[in-house]
Amino acid sequence: MHRDASPRRYLMCPPAHFRVTYSINPWMDPAKPVDLRLALTQWEDLRDRYLSLGHTVELLEPQPGLPDMVFAANGATVVDGRVLGARFAYPERIAEAALHRAWFLDHGFTDVKEPDHVNEGEGDFAVTASYLLAGRGFRSSPLSHPEAQEFFGRPVIGLDLVDPRYYHLDTALSVLDEAADEVVYYPGAFSPGSQAVLRRLFPNALLAGEQDAAALGLNAVSDGRHVLLPQAAVGLFDPLRDRGYEPIGMDLSELLKGGGSVKCCTQELRPAPAATR
């Protein structure tokens, strides 16, 4: 099957102040030192790969004292040019939300909503043509789901996460082809009921095994053809190729110490439909 890539616009934040001094997910261990120079090199490799594929990368200025800003996907969700900001669950990250909202207001986005309920942006929201998939269980509040549905006017499908290693939806599920509602996910991260919902909505989904999920292989970004994912998720490469995708392995091992990889570093800026711009 031939797959076509479409140009994307991403928001990223350099890991200038990245470190692990606290633990708010099972991946974070303050006893493990972070090589900041290597983290920056790995992040730059990801940014440069997006640019080489024809995508646009916008930059959010990192701030001292906010080491997790590199995980820019968590700061907002953008659909049809409308921005639903984040409200973080842990005090260590709360200040990030206002910085994201300020960036959008400074860069021409006029419909920017400060949320009433806890949501961590694209950490727990995944966009397909038909649905807004919404994770809950560890970070985002279930009350954020109807808030997002009212704001975006898209049906929101709540999915319960049950394994603390997969504390955000974007660690357990990735959208491969937004227009075709094609996803890949790890069933073991979800409750039995949510697994049943996923089977019903996405009967042809690609299923990841435990080893690839544990390498954060689902924390991936697809442009409809190229799928950038952690290079350690080797079991996903051939199944992706079999479906016509081109997997590209990335080494973000230093950022993995903070519980994030490709997708966590990448917020997608989805434009408004052409007819309404």
C-alpha positions in Angstrom: 0.0 0.0 0.0 1.3 3.4 -0.9 1.2 6.0 1.8 1.4 9.8 1.3 3.0 12.1 3.9 1.4 15.4 4.5 3.3 18.5 5.8 2.9 19.1 9.5 3.6 22.0 11.8 5.0 21.1 15.2 5.8 22.9 18.4 8.9 21.8 20.3 10.9 23.0 23.3 14.7 22.4 23.6 15.8 20.5 26.7 18.0 23.3 27.9 17.0 22.8 31.5 16.1 19.1 31.4 16.9 17.0 34.4 15.2 14.5 36.7 15.1 15.8 40.3 11.6 14.5 41.2 9.5 11.6 40.2 5.9 12.0 38.9 5.8 8.8 36.8 7.4 5.3 37.0 10.1 6.2 34.5 11.6 9.0 36.5 14.4 8.1 39.0 16.3 11.1 40.4 19.2 8.8 41.3 20.0 8.3 37.6 22.0 11.2 36.2 21.0 12.9 33.0 23.6 13.7 30.3 22.2 17.1 29.3 24.5 17.5 26.3 23.4 14.1 25.0 19.8 14.9 25.6 20.1 18.1 23.6 21.9 16.3 20.7 19.1 13.6 20.7 16.4 16.3 20.7 18.2 18.2 17.9 18.3 14.9 15.8 14.5 14.6 16.2 14.0 18.3 15.2 16.3 18.0 12.2 14.5 14.8 11.0 11.2 16.6 11.0 12.8 19.5 9.0 14.3 17.0 6.5 10.9 15.5 5.9 9.5 18.9 5.0 7.7 19.7 8.2 7.7 23.0 10.1 9.1 23.2 13.6 8.2 26.1 15.9 10.1 26.6 19.1 8.9 27.3 22.7 11.5 29.0 24.8 12.6 26.8 27.7 12.5 28.3 31.2 14.8 27.6 34.2 13.1 25.5 36.9 10.7 23.8 34.5 12.7 20.7 33.4 9.8 18.9 31.8 9.0 21.7 29.2 10.9 19.6 26.7 7.7 17.4 26.7 5.9 20.0 24.6 3.0 17.7 23.6 1.6 18.1 27.1 1.0 21.9 26.9 -2.1 22.0 24.7 -4.3 20.3 22.1 -4.8 22.1 18.8 -7.7 21.0 16.5 -8.9 23.0 13.5 -6.8 26.0 14.7 -8.5 26.0 18.1 -6.4 25.6 21.2 -7.4 23.9 24.4 -4.7 24.6 26.9 -3.5 22.3 29.6 -4.0 22.2 33.3 -1.3 20.0 34.8 -2.0 17.5 37.6 1.3 17.9 39.4 2.6 21.2 40.9 6.0 20.7 39.4 4.5 21.4 35.9 1.7 23.8 36.6 3.6 26.9 35.4 4.1 25.4 31.9 0.5 25.8 31.0 0.6 29.6 31.0 3.7 29.7 28.9 2.0 27.5 26.3 -1.1 29.7 26.2 1.1 32.8 25.9 3.0 31.3 23.0 -0.3 30.6 21.1 -1.6 34.1 21.7 1.6 35.6 20.5 1.6 33.5 17.3 -1.7 34.3 15.8 -4.0 31.8 17.5 -7.2 33.7 18.5 -9.3 30.9 20.0 -7.4 29.8 23.0 -9.2 28.3 26.0 -7.8 28.0 29.5 -9.4 24.7 30.7 -11.5 24.3 33.9 -10.4 20.7 34.4 -7.1 18.8 34.5 -5.9 17.7 31.1 -2.3 17.3 29.9 -2.7 18.2 26.3 -1.7 15.7 23.7 -0.4 13.5 26.4 -4.0 12.3 26.9 -5.8 13.5 23.7 -5.2 11.9 20.4 -6.9 13.2 17.2 -8.4 11.1 14.4 -10.8 12.2 11.6 -13.7 10.7 13.5 -12.8 11.0 17.2 -10.9 12.7 19.9 -9.5 9.8 21.9 -9.1 10.8 25.6 -7.1 9.0 28.2 -7.9 9.0 31.9 -6.8 7.1 35.0 -3.5 8.7 36.1 -3.3 12.4 35.0 -6.2 13.9 33.1 -9.6 14.3 34.8 -12.7 12.6 33.3 -14.3 16.0 33.5 -11.9 17.2 30.8 -13.5 15.0 28.3 -16.9 16.8 28.0 -15.0 20.1 28.2 -13.0 19.1 25.2 -16.1 17.8 23.3 -17.9 21.1 23.8 -14.9 23.1 22.8 -13.9 21.2 19.7 -17.3 19.9 18.7 -15.9 16.4 18.1 -17.0 13.2 19.8 -14.7 12.3 22.6 -14.0 8.7 23.4 -12.8 8.1 27.0 -10.3 5.3 27.5 -9.2 4.0 30.9 -5.4 3.5 31.5 -4.7 0.9 34.1 -0.9 0.4 34.0 1.1 3.2 35.7 4.0 2.8 33.2 1.5 4.1 30.6 0.4 7.1 32.5 -0.6 9.1 29.4 -2.5 8.0 26.4 0.4 8.8 24.1 2.5 6.2 25.8 0.0 3.5 24.9 -1.6 4.5 21.6 -0.4 6.4 18.5 -2.4 7.7 15.5 -0.8 6.4 12.3 -3.2 7.9 9.7 -5.4 10.6 11.1 -7.6 10.8 8.0 -8.2 7.0 7.9 -8.7 6.5 11.6 -5.7 4.1 11.8 -4.0 3.6 15.1 -1.5 1.3 16.9 -1.9 0.6 20.5 -0.9 -1.8 23.4 -4.0 -3.5 24.7 -2.4 -4.3 28.1 -2.3 -0.5 29.0 -6.2 -0.3 28.9 -9.0 -1.6 31.0 -11.0 -4.6 29.6 -13.9 -2.2 28.7 -11.6 0.2 26.9 -10.0 -2.6 25.0 -13.4 -3.6 23.8 -14.1 0.0 22.7 -10.8 0.1 20.8 -11.6 -3.2 19.1 -15.0 -1.9 18.0 -13.7 1.5 16.8 -10.5 0.3 15.2 -10.9 -3.4 14.2 -7.9 -3.2 11.9 -5.6 -1.5 14.3 -2.0 -2.6 14.7 -1.4 -4.1 18.1 1.9 -3.7 19.9 3.4 -6.3 22.1 4.6 -5.7 25.7 8.3 -5.5 24.8 7.8 -2.7 22.3 5.3 -0.9 24.5 7.8 -1.0 27.4 10.4 0.7 25.1 7.8 3.5 24.7 7.4 2.4 21.1 3.9 3.9 21.1 5.2 7.3 21.9 5.5 7.9 18.1 4.7 10.6 15.5 3.3 9.8 12.0 2.9 12.2 9.1 0.8 9.6 7.3 3.8 7.8 5.8 6.8 8.3 8.0 6.5 7.0 11.6 9.2 8.3 14.0 9.4 6.1 17.0 11.9 4.9 19.6 14.6 2.8 17.9 14.4 0.1 20.6 10.8 -0.8 19.6 12.2 -3.2 17.0 9.1 -5.4 16.9 7.0 -2.6 15.4 9.2 -1.9 12.3 8.2 -4.8 10.1 4.5 -4.6 10.9 4.6 -0.9 10.1 6.4 -1.6 6.8 3.8 -4.3 6.0 1.1 -1.6 6.2 3.0 0.7 3.9 4.6 3.0 6.5 8.2 3.9 6.7 9.4 3.6 10.3 12.3 5.8 11.4 14.0 4.8 14.6 15.0 7.7 16.9 17.3 7.5 20.0 15.9 9.6 22.8 17.3 7.5 25.6 18.2 10.5 27.8 14.7 12.0 27.5 13.2 8.5 28.3 14.6 9.1 31.8 11.9 11.7 32.2 9.2 9.3 30.9 9.0 10.7 27.3 10.1 10.1 23.8 9.2 11.2 20.3 5.6 12.2 20.8 6.1 13.7 24.2 8.5 16.1 22.6 6.1 17.0 19.7 2.9 19.0 19.8 1.1 19.1 16.5 -0.4 22.5 15.4 -3.4 21.4 13.4 -4.5 24.3 11.2 -8.1 25.5 10.7 -9.8 24.1 7.6 -9.0 26.2 4.5 -12.6 27.4 4.1 -12.7 29.0 7.6 -9.3 30.6 7.7 
